[in-house]
């Protein structure tokens, strides 16, 4: 019981810290109103790189190891983690199809929802993006090695800072005030502790689901990387800037995982 409460608390705190970083990243809009396309490409690529490394070193590999420890069958780890990955990707696909939201660059997606204000559509889009990040942090704390959760929380927080700035600058471009841009940045970060407590709670209640939960979080983040972040970094032709950011983010997250793991 004490271990479960500790895992829940760690997942909640770790994902909350990561979520708050989105709002902190929005604060520079008090002094700047725009960033260059190349800088934006690097920032988006950086976020993709951190998430890609996190899925590999902090979710998929530990998920395979956890599955190997619970079964003598050599194929079982690959099957259960693969199932989790596809379930996580399907969850994000479903969210994009059926939840009303609007991206800054791609426009509206999902079902129509009456006269919902555009700002709430933006918030829902970012929330769909942030929830799997919090889920990943919570699941990371659900394993026996808390350092994996710490590495995930730090990595996600680092990638949320430039993401928060990109979101805030985009909101300024949509004629929102600086105050509104910062407030929305902090508000969207609230999805991460929600995801964190769901992930940590799930693996606390049923530790055997840890491998599939890690695969689920990895699949959800892979979907976000491929469906949202990379297309946005390539949208205006600054692919190379995005690639540089991706490499830096990937290496940084890999080093965090090695040092803290």
C-alpha positions as CSV (number, residue, x, y, z in Angstrom):
1,X,0.0,0.0,0.0
2,X,2.8,2.4,0.9
3,X,4.6,1.6,-2.3
4,X,1.5,2.3,-4.3
5,X,1.0,5.6,-2.6
6,X,4.6,6.5,-3.2
7,X,4.3,5.6,-6.9
8,X,1.2,7.7,-7.2
9,X,2.7,10.7,-5.5
10,X,5.9,10.5,-7.5
11,X,4.0,10.2,-10.8
12,X,1.8,13.2,-9.9
13,X,4.7,15.4,-8.8
14,X,6.9,14.4,-11.7
15,X,4.3,15.0,-14.3
16,X,3.1,18.2,-12.7
17,X,6.7,19.6,-12.8
18,X,6.9,18.6,-16.5
19,X,3.5,20.2,-17.2
20,X,4.4,23.5,-15.5
21,X,7.4,23.8,-17.8
22,X,4.9,24.5,-20.6
23,X,3.7,27.6,-18.8
24,X,7.3,28.7,-17.9
25,X,8.2,28.4,-21.5
26,X,5.5,30.8,-22.4
27,X,6.8,33.6,-20.1
28,X,9.3,35.0,-22.6
29,X,6.4,36.4,-24.7
30,X,6.4,39.2,-22.2
31,X,9.5,40.4,-23.9
32,X,9.3,39.0,-27.5
33,X,6.5,38.7,-30.0
34,X,7.9,36.4,-32.6
35,X,10.6,33.9,-33.3
36,X,12.2,33.1,-36.6
37,X,11.0,30.0,-38.6
38,X,14.4,28.4,-38.2
39,X,14.3,28.8,-34.4
40,X,10.8,27.4,-34.4
41,X,11.9,24.5,-36.4
42,X,14.8,23.8,-34.0
43,X,12.4,24.0,-31.0
44,X,9.9,21.6,-32.6
45,X,12.6,19.2,-33.6
46,X,14.1,19.3,-30.1
47,X,10.8,18.3,-28.6
48,X,10.5,15.4,-31.1
49,X,14.0,14.3,-30.3
50,X,13.4,14.2,-26.6
51,X,10.2,12.3,-27.0
52,X,11.7,9.8,-29.5
53,X,14.6,9.0,-27.1
54,X,12.2,8.8,-24.2
55,X,10.1,6.2,-26.0
56,X,13.2,4.2,-26.8
57,X,15.3,4.3,-23.7
58,X,12.8,5.1,-20.9
59,X,9.7,3.2,-22.1
60,X,10.2,0.5,-24.7
61,X,13.5,-1.0,-23.4
62,X,12.4,-1.0,-19.8
63,X,9.0,-2.4,-20.9
64,X,10.8,-5.3,-22.7
65,X,12.9,-5.9,-19.7
66,X,9.9,-6.0,-17.3
67,X,8.1,-8.4,-19.6
68,X,11.2,-10.7,-19.8
69,X,11.4,-10.8,-16.0
70,X,7.8,-12.0,-15.8
71,X,7.8,-14.7,-18.5
72,X,10.2,-17.4,-19.7
73,X,8.8,-17.2,-23.2
74,X,11.2,-15.4,-25.6
75,X,8.5,-14.0,-27.8
76,X,6.2,-12.7,-25.0
77,X,8.1,-9.4,-24.3
78,X,8.0,-8.3,-28.0
79,X,4.3,-9.2,-28.3
80,X,3.1,-7.5,-25.2
81,X,5.1,-4.3,-25.8
82,X,4.0,-4.2,-29.4
83,X,0.4,-4.6,-28.4
84,X,0.8,-1.6,-26.0
85,X,2.4,0.5,-28.7
86,X,-0.4,-0.1,-31.1
87,X,-3.0,0.6,-28.4
88,X,-1.4,3.9,-27.5
89,X,-1.2,5.0,-31.1
90,X,-4.9,3.9,-31.6
91,X,-5.9,6.0,-28.5
92,X,-4.3,9.1,-30.0
93,X,-5.8,8.4,-33.4
94,X,-9.2,8.1,-31.8
95,X,-8.7,11.3,-29.9
96,X,-7.8,13.2,-33.1
97,X,-10.8,11.8,-34.9
98,X,-13.5,12.4,-32.3
99,X,-12.4,15.2,-30.0
100,X,-12.9,18.7,-31.4
101,X,-9.6,20.6,-31.6
102,X,-7.7,22.9,-33.8
103,X,-4.0,23.1,-34.5
104,X,-2.2,26.4,-35.2
105,X,-0.9,25.1,-38.5
106,X,-3.0,22.1,-39.6
107,X,-6.4,23.7,-38.8
108,X,-9.4,22.0,-37.3
109,X,-9.6,18.3,-36.7
110,X,-12.1,16.0,-35.1
111,X,-15.9,16.4,-34.9
112,X,-17.6,19.8,-34.9
113,X,-18.8,20.9,-31.5
114,X,-21.3,23.8,-31.8
115,X,-20.0,27.3,-31.2
116,X,-17.0,26.3,-29.0
117,X,-14.6,29.2,-28.9
118,X,-11.5,28.9,-31.0
119,X,-9.2,29.3,-28.0
120,X,-10.7,26.2,-26.4
121,X,-10.1,24.2,-29.6
122,X,-6.4,25.2,-29.3
123,X,-6.4,24.2,-25.7
124,X,-7.9,20.8,-26.5
125,X,-5.3,20.2,-29.2
126,X,-2.4,20.9,-26.9
127,X,-4.1,18.8,-24.2
128,X,-4.3,15.8,-26.5
129,X,-0.6,16.3,-27.2
130,X,0.4,16.7,-23.5
131,X,-1.7,13.9,-21.9
132,X,0.5,11.0,-23.3
133,X,3.6,12.9,-22.0
134,X,2.2,12.9,-18.5
135,X,1.1,9.3,-18.9
136,X,4.7,8.4,-19.9
137,X,6.1,10.1,-16.8
138,X,3.6,8.3,-14.5
139,X,4.2,4.9,-16.0
140,X,8.0,5.6,-15.7
141,X,7.6,6.0,-12.0
142,X,5.6,2.7,-11.9
143,X,8.6,0.5,-12.4
144,X,11.1,-0.6,-9.8
145,X,13.6,2.0,-10.9
146,X,12.4,5.5,-10.0
147,X,15.3,7.0,-11.9
148,X,13.5,6.2,-15.1
149,X,10.6,8.3,-14.0
150,X,13.0,11.1,-13.0
151,X,14.8,11.1,-16.3
152,X,11.4,11.2,-18.1
153,X,10.1,14.0,-16.0
154,X,13.3,16.1,-16.6
155,X,13.3,15.3,-20.3
156,X,9.7,16.1,-20.9
157,X,10.0,19.3,-18.9
158,X,13.0,20.4,-21.0
159,X,11.1,19.8,-24.2
160,X,8.0,21.5,-22.8
161,X,9.8,24.8,-22.3
162,X,10.4,25.5,-26.1
163,X,7.1,24.0,-26.9
164,X,5.4,26.5,-24.5
165,X,7.2,29.4,-26.2
166,X,6.1,28.2,-29.7
167,X,2.5,27.9,-28.5
168,X,2.5,31.3,-26.8
169,X,4.0,33.0,-29.9
170,X,1.4,31.3,-32.1
171,X,-1.3,32.6,-29.9
172,X,0.0,36.1,-30.2
173,X,-0.1,35.6,-33.9
174,X,-3.8,34.8,-33.5
175,X,-4.3,38.2,-31.8
176,X,-4.5,36.8,-28.2
177,X,-2.9,39.0,-25.5
178,X,0.3,38.2,-23.8
179,X,-1.6,37.4,-20.6
180,X,-3.9,35.0,-22.4
181,X,-1.0,33.3,-24.1
182,X,0.8,32.7,-20.8
183,X,-2.4,31.6,-19.0
184,X,-3.2,29.1,-21.8
185,X,0.4,27.8,-21.6
186,X,-0.1,27.0,-17.9
187,X,-3.6,25.7,-18.4
188,X,-2.6,23.2,-21.1
189,X,0.1,21.9,-18.8
190,X,-2.6,20.6,-16.4
191,X,-3.1,17.6,-18.7
192,X,0.2,16.2,-17.8
193,X,-0.4,15.6,-14.1
194,X,-3.7,14.0,-15.1
195,X,-1.9,11.7,-17.4
196,X,0.8,11.1,-14.7
197,X,-1.6,10.0,-12.0
198,X,-3.5,7.7,-14.5
199,X,-0.3,6.1,-15.6
200,X,1.2,5.7,-12.1
201,X,-2.2,4.5,-10.7
202,X,-2.6,1.9,-13.4
203,X,0.8,0.2,-12.8
204,X,0.4,0.6,-9.0
205,X,-2.9,-1.3,-9.0
206,X,-1.7,-4.0,-11.4
207,X,2.1,-4.2,-11.6
208,X,1.9,-7.0,-14.3
209,X,0.5,-4.5,-16.8
210,X,3.7,-2.4,-16.6
211,X,5.1,-3.7,-19.9
212,X,1.9,-3.0,-21.9
213,X,1.5,0.4,-20.1
214,X,5.0,1.4,-21.1
215,X,4.3,0.3,-24.7
216,X,1.0,2.3,-24.6
217,X,2.8,5.5,-23.5
218,X,5.5,4.9,-26.1
219,X,2.9,4.4,-28.9
220,X,1.0,7.5,-27.9
221,X,4.1,9.6,-28.0
222,X,5.3,8.1,-31.3
223,X,1.9,9.1,-32.8
224,X,2.4,12.7,-31.6
225,X,5.9,12.8,-33.1
226,X,4.9,11.5,-36.5
227,X,1.5,13.1,-36.8
228,X,2.1,16.5,-35.3
229,X,5.6,17.6,-34.4
230,X,7.6,16.5,-37.5
231,X,5.0,17.7,-40.0
232,X,4.9,21.1,-38.3
233,X,8.7,21.4,-38.3
234,X,8.7,20.7,-42.0
235,X,5.7,22.9,-42.9
236,X,7.6,25.9,-44.1
237,X,10.6,24.1,-45.5
238,X,12.9,24.3,-42.4
239,X,13.4,20.5,-42.3
240,X,17.1,20.8,-41.6
241,X,16.6,23.1,-38.6
242,X,14.1,20.6,-37.3
243,X,16.5,17.7,-37.9
244,X,19.3,19.6,-35.9
245,X,16.9,20.1,-33.0
246,X,15.8,16.5,-33.1
247,X,19.4,15.2,-32.9
248,X,20.2,17.5,-30.0
249,X,17.0,16.5,-28.2
250,X,17.5,12.8,-28.8
251,X,21.1,12.9,-27.5
252,X,20.2,15.0,-24.5
253,X,17.5,12.6,-23.5
254,X,19.7,9.6,-24.1
255,X,22.4,11.2,-21.8
256,X,19.8,11.9,-19.1
257,X,18.6,8.3,-19.2
258,X,22.2,7.0,-18.9
259,X,23.3,9.4,-16.2
260,X,20.1,9.0,-14.1
261,X,19.5,5.3,-14.9
